Amino acid sequence: MDKSVIEEYKNQARFLRVLFYYMLTTYYGDCPLITTTPAMEHKSLPRTPRTEVVSFMLGELEQLSKVLPPKAEPGRPTSGAALALKARILLFEASPLLNPGHDDQKWRDAADAARAVMDCDSDYELFTAPGQIGSAYRNLFLESGENSSECIFSVQCMNQNKLGLSFELIARQYGTMAPLRDLIDFYCDRDGNARTPGEQRLDPSKIDPRFGATIVYPGCKFMGSTVTATQFQQTGCTIKKYTVYDEHTPTAAEKSIGDTESPIDYMILRYADILLMYAEAKNELNELDETVWNETVRPIRTRAGFTAESALEFPGKDQEKLRAVIRYERRAEFVGEGYYYNDLRRWREAENVNNGPIRKFNNDVILVRSFEPSRDYWWPVPQGEIDLNRNLLPNNPNY
């Protein structure tokens, strides 16, 4: 094999190694750091302090951003992907969970990292093209939106057993991607204001357009028929995002998509996230002005389908108000993509949001959540791993 190809594959593997270490440090904190050829003695390594692992990841990504290509075959990392993952790591480091003293330099680093993606040679932009179904936002999560200008790094999927995801089967049958009532009530109206109680609450024409592009609820049309109150047993609702299903009657082929056969690629890094990272970091520096707004929040809301100027115009330089808007946008834009849980953690809001009852669509209580802030912001090292390697002890606090 040509030496340049070998080097290319090594760089791709280095990117994936950082991605997996990012997952470990995000959930568990300290973890064994292995940077040499795997050896049997690694099975008894202790946990490396999280700060050292983060420093290693950032150093790797800085190097990779210079040697990976700006464009590549779909599913392979690029220089832009390295910059985007660096921005995500730095945003986590700057947030209240790890930056309780609000060190401005950490927010500056996060803002600069996001800006580097916005200015890089990969020419990223929000996906706005018409496609198979409905709005551009809806089509972003269909096959027509795969590998678009918004996609920075994705898992490539095919409609073949064990080469795809399981979202279609889960959405139509198991219903375990199950929105809670809190999420249904969360969406704002088309003017950008919080909704008030009443029958109009579930009229998609009056709600944030991403609601109708994402949520399936009793009374709406899904897969060619009206959804009943008992159709989805978990909460009464499911999610259409990242599935081929919508209001239309599915084809025989669409109905038969089974486990690990979903053809739609899953995006791990996308450009809308970068824009909201930049907006958040600039706001925490008290530098979110109309120019930044028009580069970040406004185009995201425009792509979502908002047209009222009250939802699109810069609301003024009130840091608390802007913080609330950005946090709203992160939740609404990324529903079902796995962002919100870690956003709540890094904002240290999980103790407020994840304590108390959670409810079905009809407001029946499913269970009462309990979140202990002295323990639950980090996951415990699994007992099975400790049984294999006692050097992973001590576990995270209060486990």
N, C-alpha and C positions, 0 to 999 in steps of 0.2 A: 504494500500500500504506500502511496506517495506520502512523504513526510509531512507535507502541508495538510493533507487530509487527516493524518493522525493527530496533528496539533489542533486542528479544528474540532475533532471529536473530543479531545481532552478538554478543550475550553467549554464545550457544551456540557460535559460531565461535571466540570467545576461549577457551572451555573446551577445545575440540578442539586449538587451537594449543598450549595448555599441555600437554595430553596427549601430543602429538607431540614437544614439546621435552623432556618428561620421559623419553620413550624415548631420544632422542638423548643427553641428558646421562647417563642410566643406563649406556649401553653405551660411548659414545665420549668422554665428558667434555666438553671444550671443543667448541663448535660455533658457527657464525655465528648471531647473534641479529638477527632482522629484526622490527621492530615497526611499520613504516610500510608504506604501499602498495607492493607489489612493483614493482621497477624493474630494468632490465637491468643496471645497475651492481652490483646485489646479487650477481651471479654471481661476482664477484671478491673478495667480502668475506673477511677473515681469520676465524679462529675466536675467538669471544668467550670469555674465561675462564669456566669452569664456574660459579664462585661468583656471577658476575654474572647468568648465565642462571637459576640457582636462585633468586636474589633476585627476579628478574623474575617467575618462575612463582609464587612464594609471594605476592607482591603482587597478582598477577592473581587468584589463587584467593581471597584474602581479600576482594577487591572483589566477585568473582562470588558468593561465599557470601551476600552481602547483596542481590544483585539478581536472581539466578536463583530461580525458584519452588521451594517445598519439595516439590511434586509436579508431574509433567509427563507428557505423552504418552510411552509406552514408547520408549526409545532416545534420548530427549533429556535433556541434563544438567539437574541440579537443584542447589539450594543444598547438599544433602547430598552430592552427587557432588563438588562443589568442595571441601567439607570433607574428604571421604574421600581425594581425590587429594592434598590438602595433607598429610594424615597419612602417606600412603605416602612422599611425598617427604622429609618430616622424619624418618621412621624410617630411611630410607636414609642421610640425612646424619648421624644419630646413631650409626650402626653402626661397628664397628671399622675397616672399609675407609677411611672418611672421618673417623673420630673415634678415632684410635689412643690418644689420651690420656684417653679416657673422660670427656669434659666432660659433667658431669651436666646442665647447662642444655640441651644438645641432646636428651638423653633426656627431660627435663622438657617441652620443646616438643613432642616426638613424643607423649608421653603426653597432654598437654593437647589436642592436635589430634585424637587418637583419641577422647578423652572427649567432645569437642565433637560428633562424629558420633553417639555413643551418646545424647547429650542433645538432639539437634536435633529439629526439628518434623516430620521425615519419617517418624517412627515405624517405624524399621527393627527387625527381629527375625529370628531364625533361622527358616528354613522347616521346619515340623514336620508339615505336612499329609500325610495318606495320599494316594496317587496311583495311577498306572498299575501300577507294578512295585515290589515289595519295600518297602524302608525309605524314610523321608522323605529321607535323604541321597541315595539312588539317584534318587528322583523329582525332586529339585532340578535334576538335569541332564537332565530330559525335558521335553517340551512342557507337561506338567502343572505344572512348577515355574517356568515362565517368568514374568518380571515379578512375582515374589513379593515379600513384605516383606523378603526377604534381598537382593534384587537392587538395587544402588545405581546401576550404569550398565552397560549391555549393548549388544552389537551385535545388532540385530534381523535374524533370518534367516527365509527362506521356502523352501518346497520347490519352488523354480523355478530353472532354470539361471541361474547367476551371481548369485543372490540368497540363496544359502545357503553353508554351509561344506562341507568334504569329509570329515568325520570318519567317516561310515558306510562310504564306499568304502575309506578307509584302514584302518579297523578290520577289515573282513571280508575284504579282498582284498590290499592292499599290506602291511599289518602294520607300517608304519613308525612308528606310535605303539607302540614295542616296549619293554615293561618289561624291565630287566635282572634277573639273579638277585639282585643286591644289594637291589633293591626288594622282590622276593618275600620275601626273608629278613628284611627290615626291620620288617615289621608285628609289633606286640606281641600277646600273647594277650588273652583276654577279661578277665583280671584286671588288665591294665595292665602286665604284666611282659614282659621280653624272652623270645622263644620259644627252646626248646632243640631240638637236632636230633632227627629222628624222623619217622615217617610222619604223625603228627598235625599236622605243619607246614602241610599244605595242606588241612586240614579247616576250611572257612570258619566252621563253628559254634564253633570254638575260637580263632579269630583276630579281631583288630580287625574289626568289622563292615564297615568301609570297604573292606577287602580284597576281599570277595566282591562288593561293589557297584562295584568299579573294575576289577579285574584278571581277564583271561581267560587260563587256563593249561592245559597238557595234562592231561586227565582230568576237567576241569569240563564242564558242559553250557553250550553257547552256540549260539544260533540253532537250537535244536531238536535238536542232536546233541552227542555227546561229542567234545571237542577232542582231536585226535591230536598226537603228538610232532612231526610234520612239517607240520602245517597252517599254522603261521605261521613263515615261513622266517627272519625276522630274528633273533629270540631264542627262538621257541617260544611267545611270549605276545603278547597285544594288550590294548587298553584298551576297555572297554564304555562308560565314562563319556562323556557328551556324544554318545552314539549312541542310536538307538531300539532297539538290539538288546540282548537279555538271554538268559535260558534258553529262552524261548518260541520256537516256530517262527515266523519272520517271515512277514508277509503278502506277497502279490505286490508290493504298492506299496512295502513296506519293503525288499524284496530289490532293487528297481529303482532305489533312490536312488543317483544318480550323482555325478560330480564337481561341486562347488559347488551341491549341491542339498539339503544337510542342513538340515532345518527348525528345528533347536534353536538358540535364541539363545546367544551366547557372552558370559558375564559378565566384564567387565573389573574391576569393583569389586563386592565382595559383603561382607555384614555380618560373616561369620565372620572375614574378614581383619582387620576393624577390631577385633574382640574380641581376637584374638591379637596385634595390634599393641600394644593397650593393655596386655595382660598382659606382653608382652616389655619394653616401656618401663618399666613399674612395677617389674618384677623387676630391671632394670639399675639402677634407683634404690634397690633393696633395699626396695621398698614393696609387694611382692606378698604380701598377707595373705589370709586365708580369705575375706574379703569380695570382694576382687578376683577370686580364684579362682572363687567362686560366680557371679560376673557373666560370666566369660569361658570358662575351660577346662572347667569342669563342664558348662555347657549345651551346649557343642560336643560333648563326649564323650557326653552323654545323647542328643542328637539323632543321633549316629552309631550308637547302639544299645547302648552299654555299660550294663550293669545292676549289675555287681559293685561294691560300695562301695569296694573297694580301688582301682578304676580311677577312681572319681568323687570320693573324699574328698580334702580338702586334704592334701598330703603333708608339710606342715611348712615352715617358713621357712628352707630351705636354698637359697641363691641358685644354687649350681651344679646342684643336683638340679632345681630349678624351671626353670633355663635348658635343661637336657636335655629336660624334659617339653615345654616350649614349642616347642623345635626339632623334637621328634618330631611334635607336633601340626601344625605348619606343613607338614611333609612329607606326613603321612598325609592331612590334610584337603584339600590342594591338588594331589594327584597328577594330572599331566596338564594342569594349568592354567597352567604356565609360571612358577611362583613359585620353585621350589626352586633353579634355577640362580642367580638373582640373590640369593637368600638365602645361598647358599654364598659368593658374591662379597662381599656386604656383611659377613658374619661373618668373612671372611678364612679360610674353611675349604676353599676350592676347591683349594688346594695340597695339602691332605691327602686330600680325597675324590676329586679328579679326576686323581690320579696312580696308575698301576698298571693291572692287567688288568681288563677288564670281561667279563662272562660271560653266556652263554645260560642258559636254564632248566635245561639238563642239565649246567651248569658248564663247558662248553667255552669256552675263551678266544676272544673275538671279535677283540680287539686290546688293545694296551697304551697307555693314555692317558699323555700327558706334559703337565703344567701347569707353566709357568715363572712363579713368583710375581712376578719383576721385570718381567714383560711382560704376562702373560695376564689380569690382572684388568681390563684395558681392551681394547676392540677397536681395531684399526687403522682409520684413515680409509681407505676403499677406494681402490685405485690409480686406478680409473676416475674417482672424484671429484677426485683430485689432478691427473689429466690435464686435467680441465676447469678447475681452479682451483688454481694453484700456491701461492696465498696460504693454502691450508689447511695447508701445511707450517709448522713441523716436525710430523711424525707423533707419535703417542703413544710413550713411551719404549721403546727396544729393538726397534722395528719398522723 
